Amino acid sequence: MIIVCDKCKTKYDVNDSLIQKPEIRARCSYCNHGFTVLNPKFYGNTQAASVQLASTRVPSAPVHIEGTRKRAAESSSKVITVCNQKGGVAKTTTCLNLGTSLAMMGKQVLLIDFDVQANLSSLLKSDHCDSFYDFIQSGESDLSSYIVKTGHDFWLLPANSRLSLLAKNHMREKHFEYMLKDQLAAIKNFFDYIIIDTPPSGDFYTLNALLASDIAAVPSQCEYLSMNGISHIRNMVDVIKAKANHKIDFHVLVTMFDRSNTASRVIFNKLNHDYYGSVFSTIIERDEIVQQSQILLTPTMAYDKNSRAGLQYFDLAKEIESLRCA
């Protein structure tokens, strides 16, 4: 497990077997600062370890977005769906770090966790909050009251375990596929960018997200099965364009790229051939700093501003901004 002194940011690689209690006190050998290490086995998260002080683990509170920041021009607001039928391609990582990068550029950003696994909300310590499903069930008209302010200068509409009931309860309703788009209409112009994280499937959630979006960003490793996921999303986008008369810009994002791997380079060339003109020029390379930042429940750029992947996500944000301004 990687633990980090929350004062001087010195990193330590600690054997998991040494941490058997729910939490222990540790002292940094570099700056002599004492801090608390929380064992994820006792806090409902077997994939991440938080070393933040217990006093800093304060749940996010719902905030009303109106009046909190200058309104974005409605015509310039862009909604981006990050999607791929294949799992494990860095969809959630891309949402988090792209949103962070755009916020660092001074943009007004809302992230929407529309994945029933709620991984994005977990990384932002908000999976205990109400979700889009809870908003729909409440009968309220103000979605902004369900948006929470994160500690990274952007907002989040969280997901939770109840979000899975959204499809079960509303799939058979007329025009169910426009449910998210209809609700975003009232708040869209408060943000420069709205970024939607979706589950690894082309179902109710992905369809709703795409119909609400201007851009479909499809992360993909340079692996054969990931390419199948790209093809599925491309087909969905084509059907939406034809039958719903809804324009969506389609772009492939190469993630976790290993330049030293011959097979990866071959598939990378194939992606550029098959989707010529629709592949982001920015490439996100494999970087262990991404995993370390997730262990600490923080965006990569906030964890290490000089990390390779963090800087590449910042380049991606600049590329997307250039597309909007084109």
C-alpha positions as CSV (number, residue, x, y, z in Angstrom):
1,M,0.0,0.0,0.0
2,I,1.2,3.5,-0.8
3,I,0.8,5.9,2.0
4,V,1.7,9.6,1.9
5,C,2.5,12.1,4.6
6,D,-0.3,14.7,4.3
7,K,2.1,17.5,5.3
8,C,5.3,17.1,3.2
9,K,3.8,14.5,0.7
10,T,6.6,12.0,1.2
11,K,5.5,8.6,-0.1
12,Y,6.0,5.3,1.6
13,D,5.5,1.8,0.2
14,V,4.1,-0.2,3.2
15,N,3.4,-3.9,3.2
16,D,-0.4,-4.4,3.7
17,S,0.2,-7.1,6.3
18,L,1.6,-4.5,8.6
19,I,-1.7,-2.6,8.9
20,Q,-4.2,-4.9,10.6
21,K,-6.2,-2.4,12.6
22,P,-9.0,-0.1,11.2
23,E,-6.6,2.8,11.6
24,I,-3.1,3.4,12.9
25,R,-1.0,6.4,13.7
26,A,2.1,6.9,11.6
27,R,4.9,9.4,11.8
28,C,6.8,10.7,8.8
29,S,10.6,10.0,9.1
30,Y,11.3,13.0,6.9
31,C,9.3,15.8,8.5
32,N,8.3,14.1,11.8
33,H,4.7,14.9,11.2
34,G,2.1,12.5,12.7
35,F,-0.9,11.4,10.6
36,T,-3.6,8.7,10.6
37,V,-3.7,5.8,8.1
38,L,-7.2,4.3,7.4
39,N,-7.3,0.6,6.4
40,P,-9.7,0.2,3.5
41,K,-10.6,-3.3,4.6
42,F,-12.5,-1.8,7.5
43,Y,-14.1,1.1,5.6
44,G,-16.0,-0.7,2.8
45,N,-13.4,-0.1,0.0
46,T,-11.1,-3.0,-0.8
47,Q,-9.5,-1.3,-3.8
48,A,-8.3,2.0,-2.2
49,A,-6.5,3.2,0.9
50,S,-7.0,6.6,2.3
51,V,-4.2,8.1,4.4
52,Q,-6.0,11.4,5.0
53,L,-6.6,12.5,8.6
54,A,-10.0,11.3,9.8
55,S,-11.0,14.9,10.5
56,T,-10.7,15.7,6.8
57,R,-13.2,13.0,5.7
58,V,-16.1,15.3,5.8
59,P,-19.0,14.3,3.6
60,S,-19.8,16.8,0.7
61,A,-22.9,18.8,1.3
62,P,-25.4,19.6,-1.5
63,V,-25.1,23.1,-2.8
64,H,-27.2,25.3,-5.1
65,I,-25.2,26.3,-8.1
66,E,-27.2,29.4,-8.9
67,G,-25.3,32.5,-7.9
68,T,-22.2,30.6,-6.9
69,R,-20.3,31.3,-10.1
70,K,-20.7,33.3,-13.2
71,R,-23.1,31.6,-15.7
72,A,-21.6,30.1,-18.8
73,A,-23.0,31.1,-22.2
74,E,-25.6,28.5,-23.1
75,S,-24.3,28.2,-26.7
76,S,-20.8,27.4,-25.5
77,S,-21.7,24.9,-22.9
78,K,-20.5,21.4,-23.9
79,V,-21.7,18.0,-22.6
80,I,-19.2,15.1,-22.9
81,T,-20.1,11.5,-22.4
82,V,-17.2,9.2,-21.6
83,C,-18.2,5.7,-22.7
84,N,-17.1,2.3,-23.9
85,Q,-18.9,-1.0,-23.8
86,K,-15.7,-2.5,-22.5
87,G,-14.8,-2.1,-18.9
88,G,-11.4,-1.3,-17.5
89,V,-10.4,1.3,-20.2
90,A,-10.1,4.3,-17.8
91,K,-13.5,5.8,-18.2
92,T,-13.8,7.0,-14.6
93,T,-10.1,8.0,-14.5
94,T,-10.7,10.1,-17.6
95,C,-13.8,11.8,-16.2
96,L,-12.0,12.7,-13.0
97,N,-8.8,13.9,-14.5
98,L,-10.3,15.6,-17.5
99,G,-12.7,17.4,-15.2
100,T,-9.9,18.4,-12.8
101,S,-7.8,19.7,-15.7
102,L,-10.6,21.8,-17.2
103,A,-11.3,23.2,-13.7
104,M,-7.6,24.1,-13.4
105,M,-8.0,26.0,-16.7
106,G,-10.7,28.1,-15.0
107,K,-13.7,26.3,-16.6
108,Q,-16.9,25.7,-14.8
109,V,-17.2,21.9,-14.7
110,L,-19.9,19.4,-13.5
111,L,-19.2,15.7,-13.4
112,I,-22.1,13.3,-13.5
113,D,-21.7,9.8,-12.2
114,F,-24.2,7.9,-14.3
115,D,-22.7,4.5,-13.5
116,V,-24.5,2.3,-11.0
117,Q,-21.1,1.1,-9.7
118,A,-20.6,4.7,-8.5
119,N,-16.8,4.5,-8.8
120,L,-16.4,8.2,-9.6
121,S,-18.5,9.1,-6.6
122,S,-16.4,6.8,-4.4
123,L,-13.2,8.5,-5.6
124,L,-14.7,11.8,-4.6
125,K,-16.1,10.5,-1.3
126,S,-19.7,11.2,-2.3
127,D,-21.2,7.7,-2.9
128,H,-23.3,8.2,0.2
129,C,-25.1,11.2,-1.3
130,D,-28.4,11.2,-3.2
131,S,-28.2,10.4,-6.9
132,F,-30.1,11.3,-10.1
133,Y,-32.5,8.4,-9.2
134,D,-33.3,10.0,-5.8
135,F,-34.0,13.3,-7.6
136,I,-36.4,11.7,-10.0
137,Q,-38.2,9.9,-7.2
138,S,-38.5,13.0,-5.2
139,G,-40.6,14.8,-7.8
140,E,-38.6,18.0,-7.3
141,S,-37.8,20.3,-10.2
142,D,-34.5,21.7,-9.0
143,L,-31.7,19.3,-9.9
144,S,-29.1,21.7,-8.6
145,S,-30.0,20.8,-5.0
146,Y,-28.6,17.3,-5.7
147,I,-25.3,18.6,-6.9
148,V,-22.4,18.5,-4.4
149,K,-19.3,20.7,-4.4
150,T,-16.1,18.7,-4.4
151,G,-12.7,19.8,-3.0
152,H,-11.3,20.2,-6.4
153,D,-13.1,23.3,-7.8
154,F,-15.7,21.4,-9.7
155,W,-19.2,20.0,-9.0
156,L,-20.5,16.4,-8.9
157,L,-23.9,14.8,-9.4
158,P,-23.2,11.6,-7.5
159,A,-24.3,8.0,-8.0
160,N,-25.2,5.5,-5.4
161,S,-26.5,1.9,-5.2
162,R,-30.1,3.1,-5.8
163,L,-29.2,4.4,-9.2
164,S,-29.6,0.9,-10.6
165,L,-33.4,1.3,-10.0
166,L,-33.6,4.1,-12.5
167,A,-33.6,1.8,-15.5
168,K,-35.9,-0.8,-13.8
169,N,-38.5,1.8,-12.9
170,H,-38.5,3.9,-16.1
171,M,-37.3,1.8,-19.0
172,R,-40.8,1.3,-20.3
173,E,-41.8,4.9,-20.1
174,K,-42.3,6.9,-23.3
175,H,-39.2,8.9,-24.3
176,F,-37.2,7.4,-21.4
177,E,-34.0,8.0,-23.3
178,Y,-34.4,11.7,-22.9
179,M,-34.7,11.7,-19.1
180,L,-31.3,13.0,-18.4
181,K,-31.2,15.5,-21.3
182,D,-34.6,17.0,-20.1
183,Q,-33.3,17.5,-16.6
184,L,-30.0,19.0,-17.6
185,A,-31.7,21.6,-19.7
186,A,-32.4,23.8,-16.7
187,I,-28.7,23.8,-15.4
188,K,-26.7,23.3,-18.5
189,N,-25.8,26.9,-19.0
190,F,-24.3,27.2,-15.5
191,F,-21.3,25.2,-16.8
192,D,-18.7,25.3,-19.5
193,Y,-18.4,21.5,-19.4
194,I,-20.6,18.7,-18.2
195,I,-18.8,15.3,-18.2
196,I,-20.8,12.1,-17.8
197,D,-19.3,8.8,-16.6
198,T,-21.2,5.8,-17.9
199,P,-21.3,2.0,-17.2
200,P,-19.5,-0.5,-19.4
201,S,-22.5,-1.2,-21.6
202,G,-24.7,0.3,-24.2
203,D,-27.9,0.3,-22.2
204,F,-30.3,2.8,-20.6
205,Y,-27.7,4.9,-19.0
206,T,-25.3,5.2,-22.0
207,L,-28.2,6.0,-24.3
208,N,-29.5,8.7,-22.0
209,A,-26.0,10.2,-21.7
210,L,-25.3,10.2,-25.4
211,L,-28.7,11.9,-26.2
212,A,-27.8,14.6,-23.7
213,S,-24.3,15.1,-25.1
214,D,-22.4,17.0,-27.7
215,I,-19.3,14.8,-27.7
216,A,-18.8,11.1,-27.2
217,A,-15.3,10.4,-25.9
218,V,-14.4,6.7,-26.0
219,P,-11.4,5.7,-24.0
220,S,-9.6,2.5,-25.2
221,Q,-6.6,0.6,-24.4
222,C,-4.7,-0.7,-27.4
223,E,-6.3,-4.1,-27.0
224,Y,-8.6,-6.2,-29.3
225,L,-11.6,-6.3,-26.9
226,S,-11.4,-2.6,-26.3
227,M,-11.7,-2.0,-30.1
228,N,-14.9,-4.0,-30.1
229,G,-16.3,-1.6,-27.5
230,I,-15.4,1.4,-29.6
231,S,-17.3,-0.1,-32.6
232,H,-20.4,-0.6,-30.5
233,I,-20.4,3.0,-29.3
234,R,-19.8,4.2,-32.8
235,N,-22.8,2.3,-34.0
236,M,-24.9,3.8,-31.3
237,V,-23.8,7.3,-32.2
238,D,-24.6,6.7,-35.9
239,V,-28.1,5.4,-35.0
240,I,-28.7,8.4,-32.8
241,K,-27.6,10.8,-35.6
242,A,-29.9,9.1,-38.1
243,K,-33.0,8.4,-36.0
244,A,-33.0,11.2,-33.4
245,N,-31.4,13.9,-35.6
246,H,-29.0,14.6,-32.8
247,K,-25.4,15.6,-33.7
248,I,-22.7,14.0,-31.6
249,D,-18.9,14.5,-32.3
250,F,-17.3,11.1,-31.9
251,H,-13.7,10.8,-30.6
252,V,-11.5,7.9,-29.5
253,L,-9.0,8.4,-26.7
254,V,-6.1,6.1,-26.4
255,T,-5.4,5.3,-22.7
256,M,-2.9,3.3,-20.7
257,F,-0.7,3.2,-23.7
258,D,2.6,1.3,-23.5
259,R,5.0,2.5,-26.2
260,S,7.4,-0.4,-25.5
261,N,4.7,-3.0,-26.4
262,T,4.7,-4.1,-30.0
263,A,1.1,-5.3,-30.0
264,S,0.0,-2.0,-28.5
265,R,1.7,0.0,-31.3
266,V,0.1,-2.2,-33.9
267,I,-3.4,-1.7,-32.5
268,F,-2.7,2.0,-32.1
269,N,-2.0,2.2,-35.8
270,K,-5.1,0.3,-36.6
271,L,-7.2,2.6,-34.4
272,N,-5.9,5.6,-36.3
273,H,-6.6,3.9,-39.6
274,D,-10.1,2.7,-38.7
275,Y,-11.2,5.9,-37.0
276,Y,-9.1,8.4,-39.1
277,G,-9.8,12.0,-38.0
278,S,-11.7,10.8,-34.9
279,V,-8.8,9.9,-32.6
280,F,-7.6,12.5,-30.1
281,S,-4.0,13.5,-30.8
282,T,-3.4,13.3,-27.0
283,I,-2.4,9.9,-25.8
284,I,-2.7,8.9,-22.1
285,E,0.3,6.6,-21.3
286,R,0.4,4.0,-18.6
287,D,1.5,5.6,-15.4
288,E,1.6,4.1,-11.9
289,I,1.0,7.5,-10.4
290,V,-2.6,7.2,-11.5
291,Q,-3.1,4.1,-9.3
292,Q,-1.4,5.8,-6.4
293,S,-3.6,8.8,-6.7
294,Q,-6.7,6.6,-6.7
295,I,-5.5,4.9,-3.6
296,L,-5.5,8.3,-2.0
297,L,-8.9,9.2,-3.5
298,T,-7.6,12.3,-5.3
299,P,-7.2,13.3,-9.0
300,T,-3.8,12.5,-10.5
301,M,-2.9,16.2,-11.1
302,A,-3.7,17.1,-7.5
303,Y,-1.6,14.2,-6.3
304,D,1.4,14.9,-8.5
305,K,1.3,17.9,-10.7
306,N,4.3,16.7,-12.7
307,S,3.0,13.2,-13.3
308,R,3.1,12.0,-16.9
309,A,-0.5,11.0,-17.1
310,G,-1.7,14.1,-15.2
311,L,0.1,16.4,-17.7
312,Q,-1.4,14.3,-20.6
313,Y,-4.9,14.7,-19.3
314,F,-4.2,18.5,-19.1
315,D,-3.2,18.3,-22.7
316,L,-6.4,16.5,-23.5
317,A,-8.4,19.3,-21.8
318,K,-6.6,21.9,-24.0
319,E,-7.3,19.8,-27.0
320,I,-11.0,19.6,-26.2
321,E,-11.1,23.3,-25.5
322,S,-9.6,23.9,-28.9
323,L,-12.4,21.8,-30.5
324,R,-15.0,23.9,-28.7
325,C,-13.4,27.1,-29.9
326,A,-13.0,25.9,-33.5
